[in-house]
Amino acid sequence: MLAAVLLVVFWSQPLLGLPAPAFSEPCPRYGDFAKIRNGKHSSEGRHQLPFQRPAVKCRKFHSSVLEDTIERLRTKVADPDLFRLFENTFPNTLDTAVLWTGFASKDVNGTGPSYTDEDLAFVITGDINAMWLRDSANQILSYLPLLESSQSPSSIAALFRGIINLQSRYIKISPYCHAFQPPPESHIPLEQNYAYHRNKVRPQYNRSKTFDCKWELDSLASFFHISSAYYNTTRDMGPFTKYGWVETVRVILDAVGFMRTATYTPDGEDLKAWLVDLK
């Protein structure tokens, strides 16, 4: 995961006296910013690695615990290039990929105006405004060492709960799919999947809720992974007793059982399993 993250470079910030590059836009797209090296503060090591974090106002999710961790390690990592890699990459999911956090609407369509106390967090992967089950879980699990029990909506704990709750919603929409559209509560525009017509998915999925549909058992396993990590660290039962988590587990078990059904008879006849309505 870290190796992949190192390939991505992000914006800059005027922190601790580090100069920020000048841009005509307040918060440039990190894909554009990644192409620019001049004007960024370089590490004092052999490789002179640029400082790639967003400006503070451009970061998507702010965590004082994360910032304290970075500063604590600043004096403990002797190699300036190694520390610069850590400084750039460790916070990048919070800086750039947590596109929205909030609460679930009481309205079944997610349009408000009243909201529950159910945390939601929409975490993207790369430059596509869609949420992958496996990726979003693994991205946030990088912050497990910083996780503490907290009911604050701006805490790392709320971020974990938000991902668990939103993944639970997504899985109930379709346990056979792996990437989903932004929740309506976020008011983020739906993402266009230009590969949709090249995919032959049966039954067809609702593109207003699902971005892409591929069966990946590890996507469902990731839901269990982040759920167990959250509980084992915080001992907070809230996400598992209040918002239909157990129902999601039943949906997963049903889907796994269905996927064990043979598609062909021993003599090669198609059992038409994919034409059965998936529940």
VMD Tcl script that draws the C-alpha trace (Angstrom):
set ca {
  {0.00 0.00 0.00}
  {2.78 2.41 0.95}
  {4.62 1.72 -2.29}
  {1.53 2.71 -4.25}
  {1.04 5.81 -2.14}
  {4.59 6.92 -2.78}
  {3.78 7.19 -6.47}
  {1.17 9.84 -5.74}
  {2.22 13.37 -4.91}
  {0.03 15.99 -3.47}
  {-0.34 19.68 -2.76}
  {1.78 21.83 -0.44}
  {1.26 23.76 2.78}
  {2.83 26.77 4.51}
  {3.64 24.81 7.69}
  {6.67 25.29 9.93}
  {8.03 27.95 7.64}
  {7.98 25.79 4.52}
  {7.26 27.91 1.43}
  {4.16 27.00 -0.58}
  {4.14 27.25 -4.37}
  {2.04 30.03 -5.87}
  {-1.18 28.97 -7.64}
  {-3.93 30.99 -9.24}
  {-6.50 28.61 -7.66}
  {-6.75 28.28 -3.85}
  {-6.78 24.47 -3.95}
  {-5.36 22.99 -7.16}
  {-6.12 19.43 -8.16}
  {-3.42 17.23 -6.71}
  {-3.01 15.51 -10.09}
  {-1.95 18.83 -11.57}
  {0.14 19.80 -8.59}
  {2.00 16.49 -8.77}
  {3.62 17.53 -12.03}
  {5.27 20.55 -10.45}
  {8.50 20.37 -8.48}
  {9.78 23.94 -8.55}
  {8.84 26.09 -5.60}
  {8.38 23.23 -3.15}
  {10.58 22.90 -0.10}
  {13.01 19.99 -0.59}
  {14.35 17.66 2.07}
  {17.98 18.11 3.08}
  {18.86 14.53 2.21}
  {20.52 13.06 -0.84}
  {17.33 12.88 -2.90}
  {15.97 16.36 -2.04}
  {12.39 15.16 -1.96}
  {9.73 17.89 -2.24}
  {7.18 18.62 0.48}
  {3.88 17.45 -1.00}
  {1.11 18.00 1.55}
  {-1.85 20.26 0.76}
  {-2.19 23.70 2.25}
  {-3.97 23.42 5.58}
  {-7.17 24.96 4.19}
  {-7.18 22.41 1.35}
  {-6.95 19.29 3.50}
  {-10.08 17.17 3.53}
  {-9.93 15.87 7.11}
  {-8.04 17.49 9.98}
  {-6.66 15.43 12.86}
  {-4.59 16.93 15.67}
  {-3.56 13.41 16.70}
  {-2.06 12.79 13.28}
  {-0.24 16.15 13.26}
  {1.16 15.47 16.73}
  {2.41 12.07 15.55}
  {4.22 13.59 12.58}
  {5.90 16.21 14.77}
  {6.87 13.63 17.38}
  {8.65 11.55 14.74}
  {10.36 14.55 13.16}
  {13.15 14.42 15.73}
  {13.33 10.63 15.82}
  {13.92 9.80 12.13}
  {17.51 10.70 11.32}
  {17.34 10.31 7.54}
  {15.68 13.49 6.17}
  {14.57 11.75 2.96}
  {12.97 8.90 4.87}
  {11.15 11.33 7.12}
  {9.97 13.35 4.10}
  {8.47 10.17 2.59}
  {6.64 9.53 5.86}
  {5.59 13.17 6.17}
  {4.14 13.16 2.66}
  {2.50 9.74 2.58}
  {1.21 8.91 6.07}
  {-1.38 11.73 6.14}
  {-2.33 11.64 2.47}
  {-5.60 9.72 2.84}
  {-6.85 12.25 5.36}
  {-5.43 15.13 3.33}
  {-6.85 14.14 -0.04}
  {-9.16 11.11 -0.06}
  {-11.72 11.72 2.69}
  {-14.00 13.59 0.35}
  {-16.90 13.99 2.77}
  {-17.95 13.20 6.33}
  {-21.37 13.75 7.85}
  {-24.46 12.00 9.15}
  {-27.12 9.78 7.63}
  {-30.39 11.43 6.68}
  {-33.62 10.34 8.32}
  {-35.16 10.45 4.84}
  {-34.96 7.11 3.01}
  {-33.60 8.90 -0.07}
  {-30.86 10.60 1.92}
  {-32.01 14.11 1.02}
  {-32.63 15.47 4.52}
  {-33.43 17.87 6.02}
  {-33.31 15.90 9.29}
  {-30.35 13.71 10.18}
  {-29.59 10.85 12.56}
  {-26.47 10.37 14.70}
  {-25.12 7.73 12.28}
  {-21.64 8.76 11.12}
  {-20.90 8.45 7.40}
  {-17.56 8.89 5.62}
  {-17.01 8.84 1.87}
  {-13.42 7.92 0.99}
  {-12.23 7.86 -2.60}
  {-9.33 6.05 -4.22}
  {-7.15 8.02 -6.63}
  {-8.94 10.58 -8.79}
  {-12.32 8.83 -9.16}
  {-15.14 10.06 -6.92}
  {-16.28 6.56 -6.00}
  {-15.73 4.46 -2.90}
  {-14.22 0.98 -3.12}
  {-14.97 -1.29 -0.16}
  {-11.52 -2.87 0.01}
  {-9.54 0.29 -0.68}
  {-11.40 2.58 1.70}
  {-11.02 0.09 4.55}
  {-7.31 -0.45 3.96}
  {-6.62 3.27 3.54}
  {-8.16 4.12 6.90}
  {-6.65 1.11 8.67}
  {-3.30 2.90 8.26}
  {-4.50 5.12 11.12}
  {-5.35 2.28 13.48}
  {-2.41 3.20 15.79}
  {-4.04 6.62 16.26}
  {-7.54 5.27 16.96}
  {-9.03 6.03 20.37}
  {-12.60 5.84 21.58}
  {-14.32 9.16 20.91}
  {-17.79 10.39 20.01}
  {-16.48 13.61 18.47}
  {-17.51 13.89 14.80}
  {-14.02 15.21 13.96}
  {-12.17 12.26 15.52}
  {-10.39 9.33 13.90}
  {-12.98 7.13 15.62}
  {-15.81 8.94 13.81}
  {-13.99 8.35 10.54}
  {-13.79 4.61 11.22}
  {-17.47 4.53 12.18}
  {-18.40 6.50 9.09}
  {-16.69 4.00 6.81}
  {-18.21 1.01 8.60}
  {-21.70 2.50 8.40}
  {-21.45 3.58 4.76}
  {-19.96 0.25 3.70}
  {-22.81 -1.47 5.51}
  {-25.27 0.57 3.44}
  {-23.42 -0.18 0.21}
  {-23.26 -3.92 0.83}
  {-27.02 -4.04 1.42}
  {-27.47 -2.23 -1.92}
  {-25.45 -4.93 -3.70}
  {-23.13 -7.43 -2.01}
  {-21.89 -8.53 -5.45}
  {-20.41 -5.12 -6.30}
  {-17.25 -3.46 -5.05}
  {-17.36 0.30 -5.82}
  {-20.13 2.77 -5.06}
  {-21.38 6.27 -5.77}
  {-21.29 9.13 -3.23}
  {-24.12 9.00 -0.70}
  {-26.92 11.49 -1.44}
  {-26.29 13.21 1.91}
  {-22.92 14.39 0.59}
  {-24.38 16.27 -2.40}
  {-21.33 15.14 -4.40}
  {-22.23 14.65 -8.07}
  {-22.49 11.07 -9.29}
  {-19.41 9.70 -11.04}
  {-19.69 8.53 -14.66}
  {-18.35 5.01 -15.31}
  {-17.33 5.04 -18.95}
  {-16.65 1.30 -18.88}
  {-20.23 0.46 -17.88}
  {-21.35 -0.60 -21.35}
  {-18.30 -2.84 -21.78}
  {-19.19 -4.81 -18.66}
  {-21.72 -7.62 -18.86}
  {-23.23 -7.69 -15.38}
  {-26.37 -9.66 -14.60}
  {-28.59 -8.52 -13.06}
  {-27.83 -4.93 -14.02}
  {-27.04 -2.62 -11.14}
  {-28.42 0.81 -10.28}
  {-25.81 3.28 -11.54}
  {-27.10 6.04 -9.27}
  {-25.93 3.99 -6.28}
  {-23.24 1.66 -7.65}
  {-20.20 2.83 -9.61}
  {-18.81 -0.53 -10.70}
  {-19.70 -4.15 -10.09}
  {-17.16 -6.94 -9.82}
  {-17.40 -9.84 -7.42}
  {-14.50 -9.65 -4.96}
  {-14.69 -11.71 -1.81}
  {-11.93 -9.64 -0.23}
  {-14.12 -6.55 -0.54}
  {-16.62 -8.12 1.85}
  {-13.77 -9.39 4.04}
  {-12.50 -5.81 4.30}
  {-15.80 -4.80 5.89}
  {-15.20 -7.39 8.61}
  {-11.57 -6.31 8.93}
  {-12.28 -2.66 9.65}
  {-15.27 -3.57 11.85}
  {-13.22 -5.89 14.06}
  {-10.28 -3.46 14.18}
  {-12.57 -0.67 15.37}
  {-14.24 -2.77 18.06}
  {-11.06 -4.42 19.33}
  {-9.45 -1.01 19.76}
  {-12.35 1.05 21.16}
  {-14.77 -1.56 22.59}
  {-17.53 0.65 21.20}
  {-20.57 -1.42 20.20}
  {-22.46 1.52 18.71}
  {-21.92 0.82 14.99}
  {-22.86 -2.83 15.46}
  {-26.10 -2.47 17.39}
  {-27.78 0.68 16.06}
  {-27.54 0.81 12.27}
  {-28.24 -2.62 10.79}
  {-24.74 -4.06 10.94}
  {-26.04 -7.56 11.77}
  {-28.40 -7.40 8.80}
  {-25.40 -6.62 6.59}
  {-23.62 -9.70 7.90}
  {-26.62 -11.81 6.89}
  {-26.56 -10.25 3.41}
  {-22.85 -11.11 3.09}
  {-23.38 -14.71 4.16}
  {-26.26 -15.11 1.69}
  {-24.12 -13.68 -1.13}
  {-21.18 -15.93 -0.33}
  {-23.51 -18.93 -0.25}
  {-24.99 -18.01 -3.61}
  {-21.55 -17.60 -5.16}
  {-20.75 -21.17 -4.18}
  {-23.60 -22.35 -6.40}
  {-22.32 -24.09 -9.53}
  {-22.83 -22.33 -12.84}
  {-22.66 -25.55 -14.89}
  {-23.80 -29.13 -14.47}
  {-21.14 -31.89 -14.67}
  {-21.98 -32.35 -18.38}
  {-21.50 -28.63 -19.12}
  {-25.09 -27.40 -19.11}
  {-25.53 -23.77 -18.03}
  {-27.66 -23.63 -14.92}
  {-28.54 -19.96 -15.65}
  {-27.60 -19.07 -12.10}
  {-26.93 -15.46 -13.04}
  {-30.48 -14.95 -14.23}
  {-31.82 -15.57 -10.75}
  {-32.82 -12.42 -8.92}
  {-30.11 -11.78 -6.34}
  {-31.43 -10.93 -2.93}
}
mol new
graphics top color blue
foreach p $ca { graphics top sphere $p radius 0.5 }
foreach p [lrange $ca 0 end-1] q [lrange $ca 1 end] { graphics top cylinder $p $q radius 0.2 }
display resetview
